[in-house]
Amino acid sequence: MKLLSKLMLLTLPILAACGGGGGDSKTCTTDLANLQKSCVANPSHALPEGFWYGSVNSAQSVAAQTIVLESGQYYSIYTQNGSFIWLIEGIMTATDGAFTDSATVGFHTFGAIRAGTLSGNFTDKSALTATTSLFVSPDTTATSFNGNYNATYDTPIAVSDVARTWSSGAGVSPISTITVAADGTATGSQNACTFTGSFKPRSTGKHLLDGTLNFTGLSCALNNESMPVEATVVNGLLTVVGVTPQRDQAFFLSAQ
């Protein structure tokens, strides 16, 4: 009986993960009875982290700027001739180059807020395509957008790189100005809102500054609100974007 038990143990498959470096790439099964091993690739949950610039399938000739953080949080900003139209924000998950978000939120320049979904595909550090169930009038169908990877994301940024006064370009809305000091503190205004805050480099070493802005103004929709934001500079254009923790207000600033 003891000999039989030992022989039966030899027929049990052995599971092992194969691969190395940053993580296991395969799961392998070895059958000791016939000394055969089979392996299957583990799914990749890598995100389309980075900066992506492309266009939107819109009747309005809209450009898309998408920022995806290492946490999966993303901001897709739609602009027309540099002026803000629409922002969608959420937290995505990804499997083998396909990403989804069942709870994206859209913020329109005129204040409308809508909930929807997002799905898409990407090739790491190359190209991204996505579709959201949300759309902006006069469009009447789901909005698709794309983006090409911008390698600026992989370079660090310091507060000193943005320490000056930035203003929105001529004809660009919302009309904005922001001054960042050498210590990272900031002051600025946008339409009826004034704000103060501070910035520091993101701990990942990517081309992002983490910040917080505090808003005031009796006619400001964000009056007495505090908001976490991300800031970056690409091709001489400063972008600041954020959404309140309650996801009931958004902020976007573009300046040069």
C-alpha positions in Angstrom: 0.0 0.0 0.0 2.8 2.4 0.8 4.5 1.7 -2.6 1.1 2.3 -4.4 0.7 5.6 -2.6 4.2 6.8 -3.6 3.5 5.8 -7.3 0.2 7.8 -7.2 2.0 10.9 -6.0 4.3 10.7 -9.0 1.3 11.1 -11.3 0.2 14.4 -9.8 0.8 17.5 -12.0 3.2 20.2 -10.7 2.3 23.8 -11.3 5.0 26.3 -11.7 5.3 29.8 -13.0 7.9 30.4 -15.7 9.6 33.6 -16.4 11.7 36.1 -14.6 12.5 39.8 -14.2 9.5 41.9 -13.4 7.0 39.1 -13.2 6.1 35.6 -14.3 5.1 35.4 -18.0 3.8 31.8 -18.1 2.2 29.2 -15.9 3.5 25.7 -16.5 2.2 22.2 -15.7 4.5 19.2 -15.4 3.2 15.7 -15.4 5.8 13.5 -13.7 4.2 10.3 -14.9 5.3 11.0 -18.5 7.7 13.9 -17.9 5.7 16.3 -20.1 5.5 20.0 -19.4 3.0 22.4 -20.9 2.9 26.2 -20.4 0.3 28.9 -21.1 1.0 32.6 -21.1 -0.3 34.6 -18.1 -2.5 37.5 -19.0 -0.9 40.9 -19.0 -2.6 43.7 -17.0 -0.2 46.4 -18.2 -2.0 49.8 -18.6 -1.6 52.3 -21.4 0.3 54.5 -19.1 1.5 57.8 -20.6 0.6 60.7 -22.8 -1.4 60.1 -26.0 -2.2 62.7 -28.6 -4.7 62.1 -31.4 -8.1 63.1 -32.8 -11.8 62.5 -32.2 -14.5 61.2 -34.7 -16.4 64.4 -34.3 -18.2 66.8 -36.5 -16.3 69.5 -34.6 -12.7 68.7 -35.7 -11.8 67.9 -32.1 -8.3 67.0 -30.8 -7.8 64.5 -28.0 -5.1 64.6 -25.3 -5.2 61.6 -23.0 -3.2 61.2 -19.8 -3.1 57.7 -18.2 -1.5 57.4 -14.8 0.2 54.2 -13.4 -2.9 53.8 -11.1 -5.2 53.5 -14.1 -6.8 56.9 -13.6 -7.1 58.7 -16.9 -8.1 62.1 -18.3 -9.1 62.5 -21.9 -9.4 66.1 -22.9 -11.2 67.2 -26.0 -10.3 70.6 -27.4 -11.2 72.6 -30.6 -8.7 75.1 -31.8 -7.1 74.9 -28.4 -10.4 75.7 -26.5 -11.8 73.2 -24.0 -14.9 71.3 -24.9 -15.1 68.1 -23.0 -13.3 66.0 -20.4 -13.8 62.4 -19.5 -12.2 60.9 -16.4 -12.2 57.5 -14.7 -10.1 54.5 -13.6 -9.5 51.8 -16.2 -8.3 48.2 -16.0 -6.6 46.3 -18.8 -6.0 42.8 -19.9 -3.7 41.9 -22.8 -3.8 45.3 -24.5 -7.6 45.9 -24.0 -8.8 48.4 -21.5 -12.3 49.2 -20.0 -14.0 51.4 -17.5 -17.6 50.9 -16.6 -17.9 54.2 -14.7 -16.4 57.0 -16.8 -17.7 60.6 -16.1 -17.9 63.3 -18.7 -17.6 67.1 -18.0 -18.8 69.6 -20.6 -17.4 73.1 -20.9 -21.0 74.4 -20.1 -21.2 72.4 -16.9 -23.1 69.3 -18.0 -22.0 66.1 -16.3 -22.8 62.6 -17.7 -21.9 59.1 -16.8 -20.9 56.4 -19.4 -18.4 53.7 -20.3 -15.1 53.4 -22.0 -13.3 50.6 -23.9 -10.3 50.4 -26.2 -7.1 48.8 -27.2 -3.5 49.9 -27.2 0.0 48.9 -28.2 2.5 49.8 -25.5 4.3 53.1 -26.1 2.8 53.3 -29.7 -0.9 53.8 -30.4 -4.2 53.8 -28.6 -7.8 53.7 -29.7 -10.9 54.1 -27.5 -14.6 54.5 -27.6 -16.8 56.1 -25.0 -20.6 55.9 -24.8 -20.6 59.6 -24.2 -20.8 62.2 -27.0 -21.0 65.9 -27.4 -23.7 67.7 -29.4 -24.0 68.1 -32.4 -22.6 64.5 -32.5 -25.2 61.9 -31.9 -23.2 58.7 -31.7 -20.7 57.2 -29.3 -17.4 59.1 -29.4 -14.2 57.4 -30.5 -10.8 58.8 -30.2 -7.2 57.8 -30.7 -3.7 58.7 -29.7 0.0 58.3 -30.5 2.3 57.9 -27.6 4.4 60.9 -26.6 7.8 59.9 -25.1 8.0 63.1 -23.1 6.1 61.2 -20.5 9.3 59.1 -19.8 11.4 62.1 -18.9 11.3 63.7 -15.4 10.0 67.2 -14.8 10.9 69.6 -12.0 9.1 72.6 -10.5 11.8 74.8 -11.9 10.6 73.8 -15.4 7.3 75.5 -14.8 8.3 78.3 -12.4 6.9 81.3 -14.3 3.7 82.9 -15.4 1.6 81.1 -18.0 -1.4 82.5 -19.9 -3.9 81.0 -22.3 -3.4 81.8 -25.9 -5.4 84.4 -27.9 -8.8 83.1 -28.6 -8.5 80.1 -26.4 -11.1 79.5 -23.7 -11.3 79.3 -20.8 -9.2 82.4 -20.3 -6.6 81.4 -17.7 -3.5 82.5 -16.1 -1.3 80.8 -13.5 2.0 81.7 -11.8 4.1 79.0 -10.3 6.9 80.1 -7.9 10.3 78.4 -7.5 9.0 76.6 -4.3 6.0 75.1 -6.2 3.3 77.4 -4.8 0.9 78.7 -7.4 -1.7 81.4 -7.8 -4.0 82.0 -10.8 -7.4 82.8 -12.2 -9.8 81.3 -14.7 -13.0 83.2 -15.7 -14.8 83.9 -12.4 -12.5 81.7 -10.3 -9.3 82.6 -8.5 -7.1 79.8 -7.0 -4.0 79.1 -5.0 -2.2 75.9 -4.6 1.1 74.0 -4.9 2.9 71.5 -7.1 5.6 68.9 -6.6 7.1 66.2 -8.9 5.2 63.0 -9.1 7.1 60.2 -7.2 7.2 58.0 -10.3 9.7 60.3 -11.9 7.5 60.7 -15.0 6.8 64.1 -16.7 4.0 65.0 -14.2 3.6 67.3 -11.3 1.1 66.5 -8.6 -0.8 69.5 -7.2 -3.7 70.7 -5.2 -5.7 73.9 -6.1 -8.0 75.7 -3.8 -10.7 77.9 -5.5 -12.6 81.0 -4.5 -15.1 83.3 -6.2 -18.7 84.0 -5.5 -19.6 83.3 -9.1 -17.1 80.4 -9.4 -18.7 76.9 -9.6 -15.7 75.7 -7.6 -16.0 78.3 -4.8 -14.5 76.9 -1.6 -13.6 73.7 -3.3 -10.2 71.9 -3.1 -9.1 69.7 -6.0 -6.1 67.3 -6.7 -4.7 68.1 -10.1 -1.9 66.9 -12.5 0.2 69.2 -14.5 2.6 68.7 -17.4 4.3 70.6 -20.2 4.6 69.2 -23.7 5.9 71.3 -26.6 5.8 74.4 -24.5 2.1 74.0 -23.6 1.2 73.7 -19.9 -1.8 71.4 -19.1 -3.4 71.3 -15.7 -6.3 68.9 -15.2 -8.2 67.5 -12.2 -11.5 66.2 -10.9 -12.9 66.6 -7.4 -13.0 63.5 -5.2 -16.8 63.5 -5.4 -16.5 63.7 -9.3 -18.9 66.5 -9.4 -16.6 69.2 -10.8 -13.6 69.3 -13.1 -10.9 71.7 -13.9 -8.8 72.2 -17.1 -6.2 74.8 -17.9 -4.1 75.2 -21.0 -1.5 78.0 -21.1 1.8 78.9 -22.7 
